[in-house]
Amino acid sequence: MRILTRPAALLLAAFVTACGGGNTNSSVKSPGATEAAKTRALEAGAAGLQNIPPIEAINAYLDGFHFANGNPGMQMEAHHYCSIVNEDLIQCVIFDGNAKDAKLMGVEYIVSGKLFATLPDAEKALWHSHVHEVKSGQLIAPGIPEAAEHELMEKLVGTYGKTIHTWHTDQKVALPIGIPQIMMGFTADGQIDPAMVAARDARFGVRTDDKKAARADIAAPPVAPGADAWQTGQVVQFITDGTSTSRNTPPPR
């Protein structure tokens, strides 16, 4: 399966900076002195002289929701800024907002179903499917025409994501401290906090239910075995020494 055709990527690049941003501030204010004039001057100089190809390669903006693996009550909105590595791989940096003060929360890697099938079974437990995120309307691409968003969602519906959050601003943590968390995506109605979705919709002027209805024609591929392992009670999460642990827990009701 191909993630994103070149025409669609170019269309996204044309619209990603046009709108759909600047309406969601960070949820925390970090301690530290106000940026000094000298620092601002250095910043401006670097911006004018240095090339930043990895940043310039970012050409897609997605907004969705995650929860911590093994802790479904730890839910948050996630702003993804993504670059296309190739037709089967996308890499995203994740922020807690889309305004200038947004904090870098983590990363997500997105692979096609073809690449996911090549992963070892133990690795697959770290990945989540995107079928429900797309079909439910929870995942949006702010600022691009509906037709382009629909095409993008057709590409994403059969993909899989591996997400790690390193800064838990949803918990009002003002600095990037604490243990990184492996995140998952929602897989069924009734799992996500509806107030969080409503707040997002209000900020962007969208209706998740309308997105869901508009995507009814998108075929929902079967989720590959091994993904969304938390649903069968297999939870993999980092522990205090920085390693990860796998445990079996009762599946959610």
C-alpha positions as CSV (number, residue, x, y, z in Angstrom):
1,M,0.0,0.0,0.0
2,R,1.3,3.5,-0.8
3,I,1.1,6.1,1.9
4,L,1.1,9.3,-0.1
5,T,1.3,9.9,-3.8
6,R,3.5,12.8,-5.0
7,P,0.6,14.9,-6.2
8,A,-1.1,14.6,-2.8
9,A,2.2,15.5,-1.1
10,L,2.6,18.6,-3.2
11,L,-1.0,19.6,-2.5
12,L,-0.4,19.2,1.2
13,A,2.8,21.2,1.0
14,A,0.9,24.1,-0.6
15,F,-1.7,24.2,2.1
16,V,0.1,23.2,5.3
17,T,1.3,26.7,6.0
18,A,-1.8,28.5,4.7
19,C,-4.1,27.9,7.6
20,G,-5.1,25.4,10.3
21,G,-2.5,26.6,12.8
22,G,-2.0,29.0,15.6
23,N,-5.3,28.3,17.4
24,T,-3.9,25.9,20.1
25,N,-1.4,27.1,22.6
26,S,0.7,24.9,24.8
27,S,-0.9,23.7,28.0
28,V,2.1,24.6,30.2
29,K,4.4,27.6,30.7
30,S,7.9,26.4,31.4
31,P,10.2,28.0,34.0
32,G,13.1,30.1,32.8
33,A,14.2,33.6,32.1
34,T,12.6,35.6,29.3
35,E,14.6,35.3,26.0
36,A,17.3,38.0,26.0
37,A,17.9,40.4,23.1
38,K,21.3,38.7,22.4
39,T,19.6,35.3,22.2
40,R,17.0,36.7,19.8
41,A,19.7,38.2,17.7
42,L,21.5,34.9,17.5
43,E,18.3,33.2,16.7
44,A,17.6,35.6,13.8
45,G,21.1,35.2,12.5
46,A,20.9,31.4,12.5
47,A,17.6,31.5,10.7
48,G,19.1,33.6,8.0
49,L,22.3,31.7,7.5
50,Q,21.6,28.0,8.4
51,N,19.9,25.5,6.2
52,I,17.4,23.1,8.0
53,P,16.5,20.5,5.4
54,P,14.9,18.0,7.9
55,I,12.6,20.8,9.1
56,E,11.9,22.0,5.6
57,A,10.9,18.5,4.6
58,I,7.9,18.7,6.9
59,N,4.9,19.0,4.6
60,A,1.9,17.6,6.4
61,Y,0.0,18.6,9.6
62,L,-2.3,16.1,11.3
63,D,-4.2,16.5,14.5
64,G,-5.4,13.5,16.5
65,F,-5.5,11.9,19.9
66,H,-3.3,9.4,21.8
67,F,-3.5,7.6,25.1
68,A,-0.7,6.0,27.2
69,N,-0.4,2.3,26.7
70,G,-1.7,0.5,29.7
71,N,-3.3,3.8,31.0
72,P,-6.3,4.6,28.8
73,G,-7.3,7.4,31.1
74,M,-4.2,9.4,30.2
75,Q,-5.5,10.9,27.0
76,M,-4.3,14.0,25.0
77,E,-4.5,15.8,21.8
78,A,-1.5,15.5,19.6
79,H,-0.4,17.9,16.8
80,H,1.7,16.0,14.2
81,Y,4.1,17.7,11.8
82,C,5.2,15.1,9.3
83,S,7.6,14.5,6.5
84,I,7.4,11.7,3.9
85,V,10.5,9.5,3.9
86,N,9.1,7.3,1.1
87,E,5.9,5.8,-0.1
88,D,5.8,3.4,2.9
89,L,7.3,5.5,5.8
90,I,6.3,8.8,7.4
91,Q,8.0,10.4,10.4
92,C,6.3,13.0,12.6
93,V,7.3,15.3,15.4
94,I,4.5,15.8,17.9
95,F,3.6,19.0,19.7
96,D,1.0,19.9,22.3
97,G,-0.2,22.8,20.2
98,N,0.2,24.6,16.9
99,A,1.2,28.0,18.2
100,K,4.7,29.3,18.6
101,D,4.8,28.3,22.3
102,A,4.0,24.7,21.5
103,K,6.1,22.1,23.4
104,L,7.7,19.1,21.6
105,M,5.9,16.1,23.1
106,G,7.4,13.2,21.1
107,V,7.6,11.4,17.8
108,E,5.5,9.0,15.7
109,Y,6.7,6.8,12.9
110,I,4.0,5.6,10.5
111,V,4.5,2.6,8.2
112,S,2.4,1.0,5.5
113,G,0.7,-2.4,6.1
114,K,3.3,-3.9,3.9
115,L,6.2,-2.8,6.2
116,F,4.2,-3.6,9.3
117,A,3.9,-7.2,8.2
118,T,7.7,-7.5,8.1
119,L,8.2,-6.6,11.8
120,P,8.9,-9.2,14.5
121,D,6.0,-10.1,16.6
122,A,7.5,-8.5,19.8
123,E,7.9,-5.3,17.8
124,K,4.4,-5.2,16.5
125,A,3.1,-4.9,20.1
126,L,4.5,-1.3,20.1
127,W,2.4,-0.2,17.1
128,H,-1.2,0.9,16.8
129,S,-3.6,0.8,13.8
130,H,-5.2,3.9,12.3
131,V,-8.4,2.4,11.0
132,H,-10.6,3.8,13.8
133,E,-8.8,7.2,14.0
134,V,-9.5,7.7,10.3
135,K,-13.0,6.2,10.1
136,S,-14.3,7.9,13.3
137,G,-13.2,11.4,12.1
138,Q,-10.8,11.8,15.1
139,L,-7.8,12.3,12.8
140,I,-7.9,15.5,10.8
141,A,-5.5,17.4,8.5
142,P,-6.3,21.1,9.3
143,G,-6.1,23.7,6.6
144,I,-6.3,21.6,3.4
145,P,-9.4,21.2,1.2
146,E,-11.8,18.4,2.1
147,A,-11.0,16.5,-1.1
148,A,-7.3,16.5,-0.3
149,E,-7.9,15.5,3.3
150,H,-10.2,12.6,2.1
151,E,-7.4,11.3,-0.2
152,L,-4.9,11.6,2.6
153,M,-7.1,9.6,4.9
154,E,-7.5,6.9,2.3
155,K,-3.8,6.5,2.4
156,L,-3.5,6.5,6.2
157,V,-6.4,4.2,7.0
158,G,-4.3,1.1,6.5
159,T,-1.1,2.3,8.2
160,Y,0.4,1.7,11.6
161,G,2.0,4.1,14.1
162,K,4.7,3.8,16.7
163,T,4.5,6.7,19.1
164,I,6.6,7.7,22.1
165,H,5.9,10.8,24.2
166,T,8.7,12.3,26.1
167,W,7.1,15.5,27.6
168,H,3.8,15.0,29.4
169,T,2.3,18.5,29.2
170,D,-1.1,17.0,29.3
171,Q,-0.3,16.2,33.0
172,K,0.8,19.9,33.4
173,V,4.4,19.0,33.7
174,A,6.3,22.2,32.9
175,L,9.6,20.5,32.0
176,P,10.4,17.3,30.0
177,I,10.8,15.1,33.1
178,G,9.5,11.7,33.9
179,I,9.5,8.4,32.1
180,P,8.8,8.4,28.3
181,Q,5.5,6.7,27.5
182,I,4.6,4.4,24.6
183,M,1.3,5.7,23.2
184,M,-1.6,4.1,21.5
185,G,-4.5,5.1,19.3
186,F,-8.2,4.6,20.0
187,T,-9.8,1.6,18.3
188,A,-13.6,1.9,19.1
189,D,-16.3,4.4,19.9
190,G,-16.7,5.2,23.6
191,Q,-13.0,5.1,24.5
192,I,-12.1,8.7,24.0
193,D,-13.1,11.6,26.2
194,P,-15.9,13.4,24.2
195,A,-15.2,16.7,25.9
196,M,-11.6,16.6,24.6
197,V,-12.8,16.0,21.0
198,A,-15.5,18.7,21.3
199,A,-12.9,21.2,22.5
200,R,-10.7,20.4,19.5
201,D,-13.6,20.6,17.1
202,A,-14.5,24.1,18.4
203,R,-11.0,25.4,18.0
204,F,-10.7,24.2,14.4
205,G,-14.3,24.8,13.4
206,V,-14.9,21.2,12.4
207,R,-17.3,18.4,13.5
208,T,-15.8,15.0,14.0
209,D,-19.2,13.4,13.3
210,D,-19.3,15.1,9.9
211,K,-15.8,13.8,9.2
212,K,-17.0,10.4,10.1
213,A,-19.9,10.6,7.8
214,A,-17.8,11.9,4.9
215,R,-15.4,9.0,5.3
216,A,-18.0,6.3,5.2
217,D,-16.9,5.4,1.7
218,I,-13.3,4.7,2.8
219,A,-12.8,1.0,3.0
220,A,-11.7,-0.2,6.5
221,P,-9.0,-2.8,6.0
222,P,-8.7,-5.6,8.6
223,V,-6.2,-4.7,11.4
224,A,-3.1,-6.9,11.0
225,P,-2.4,-9.4,13.8
226,G,-0.1,-8.0,16.4
227,A,-1.2,-4.4,16.3
228,D,-3.2,-2.8,19.1
229,A,-1.8,-5.5,21.4
230,W,-3.3,-3.8,24.5
231,Q,-6.7,-5.0,23.4
232,T,-5.7,-8.6,24.1
233,G,-4.0,-7.6,27.4
234,Q,-0.4,-7.3,26.2
235,V,0.9,-4.0,27.4
236,V,4.4,-2.8,26.7
237,Q,5.6,0.3,28.5
238,F,8.8,1.9,29.8
239,I,9.8,1.5,33.4
240,T,11.9,3.6,35.8
241,D,15.3,2.3,34.6
242,G,14.6,3.4,31.0
243,T,14.0,-0.1,29.7
244,S,10.6,-1.5,28.7
245,T,8.4,-4.1,30.2
246,S,5.7,-6.3,28.7
247,R,2.9,-7.5,30.9
248,N,-0.4,-9.2,30.4
249,T,-3.4,-7.3,31.7
250,P,-7.1,-8.0,31.4
251,P,-8.4,-6.6,28.1
252,P,-10.7,-3.6,28.3
253,R,-14.4,-4.2,28.5
